[in-house]
Amino acid sequence: MKQPTRLLSAADVRLWAEVGQTLTRLLPGRAIAQLPIAPPLAVAAPEPETPPGTKLKTQPVTLAANPPGLDKSTWKKFSSGRMRTAQKLDLHGHTAARAHHAVTNFIEHAHATQSRCVEIITGNGEVLARELPHWLNTARLRPLILAIAHPHPANTGAVRILLRRLRA
């Protein structure tokens, strides 16, 4: 079965032109076609942590740290896993990009539906478990989150999230 032919994008053509400038001839007597040198490709700027012109009023959320503004009894109930979760998101089988998108949508939806405690299951894999706290501290999600903790010290493959209440 014949594969469909795909054309190169302008960015790919420029990249191949740059690669072609670094090659040398393998066979004597053959000339290398001179390709025009393209300007370097622009790199997308990383997402700013806070929107321009605003200050982040909340501290970064960290695992197993009692945040300011949360009473001891609620923190103890939440961090020990005795607080009931309203919704769960299982990230098993997700790529990092799909998981990031799913986490963002899940937290925003849970906050909009006024869920107080939610759980995200990352599994014991290194990538998603390592990236989840970074995703939760983005400027888009951080104002919605009050605290995060593992439901049990032995269960590091799941993270419980205590969401802030909607204020009228």
N, C-alpha and C positions, 0 to 999 in steps of 0.2 A: 504494500500500500504506500502510495507516494505522500510524503508530508507536504502540507501547504507551505508555499514560499512566503516568508515574512520580509518586509523591507526594513532597513535600519532607520532609526530615528536620526534627526540632526545631531543630537547629543552623542549617539553611538558613532556616527561618522567622524565627529570631532575627536572622540576618544581614540578611535582607530588611527586617525591621522597623527595624534601624539605618539601612539605606540609605534607607528611606522617610522617615525623620526629616530627611534632608538635602535632600530634593526640594522644589521650589516648584511652584506651580500654573502650568500653561501656558495654560489657558483661563479667562477671567474668569467668576466665578459658580459654579464647581465647587468643592466642598469636598473637602479631602483627609481621608480617614478617619484618625483618630488611632489609632495602634497603640501598645500598651504597650511601654515601653522595657525591653529585656531586659538583664540583667547581662552584662558583657563575657565573651566566651568564654575558657575556660581554655586556655592554651598548654602543650603537653607539654614537660616538662623534657628537655634534651638528655641523651644517655647519658653517665654519668660515665666519666671516663677510667680510673679505678681503682675496684674495688669498695669500698664503705664499710668503713672499719676496717682496710684493708690498705694496705701501701706497695708501690709498684712497685719491684722490686729490679733491674730491667734498665733501661738507658738507652734512649731512643727510637732506633729503627733509622733510619738515613739511607742514601741511595744512595751507593755507592762509598766507604764509610768502613770501614776495618778495625776490627771491634768488639773490645773486650777479651775475652780468652779464646780467641782464634782464632790459631793459629800462622801465620807468614808464608807457608810453602809452601802450606798449604791455602787461604789468602786469595788468593794469586797464581793458583793453579789455578782457584779459583771465579770470581774477578773477571775473568780473561782468557777465560772461556768454555770452558775445557778440561775442566771437571768435567761429567760426563754427567748429564743430567736424567732423573729417574725418571718424572715425569708432566708434562703440559702442559695449560694451560687457555687457550683462545682466546676472548677477549671481543668479537670483532668482531660487530657487530649487536646488542649488548646495551644496554639503557638503563642509566643509572647505578644505579638501585635494583636491577635484576636482576643487574648486574655485582657490586655489593657483596655481595649474598646468595650469588652463585656463588663469589666469592673466599673468603668466610668458610667455606663448606662445603668448598671445595677444600683450603684450608690445614689445616683440622681433620682431614679424611680423610687427607691426605698424611702428617700427623704421626702419626695413629693407625696407619697402615700402615708406619710407620718409614721413609718416603722421606727421603732426605737432601737432595737438590737438586731443586727443581721450577721450572718456568718459567710465567710468565703473560704472554700476548701481549695487549697493550692496543691495538696499532696506534698510529699517530702522531696520533690525535685528541687534542685538548687535555683534555677532561673526564676521561676514564678514566685517562689517564696522570698527570694532576695529582692525582686523588683517591686513586689506589692507595696511595701512601705513608701517607696519613692512615688508610686502612682497615687497613693492616698494623700501625699503631701503636695500635689500639684495645686496651683492656684484655683483650679476649677472645683476640686473635691475638698480641699482642706477646710473651707468654711462650713461644710456640712457635717464634719466629723468631730466628735468630742473626745473619744478614746478608742484605742485598739489593744487587744490582748489575746493570748492563746487561751482557749477554753480550759485547757489542762496543761501543766508543765511538760508532760510527756507527749502531748499532741501538738507538735509544731507544724503539722500539715494543714492546720485550720486556723483562721484568724477571725475573732469576733470584733465587730465594729459597733460602737455606741454612737448613734447619730444625734445631732443636736435637734432640739425641738423647733418647729416652725413658730416664729413670733409674729403676731398680728400687727 
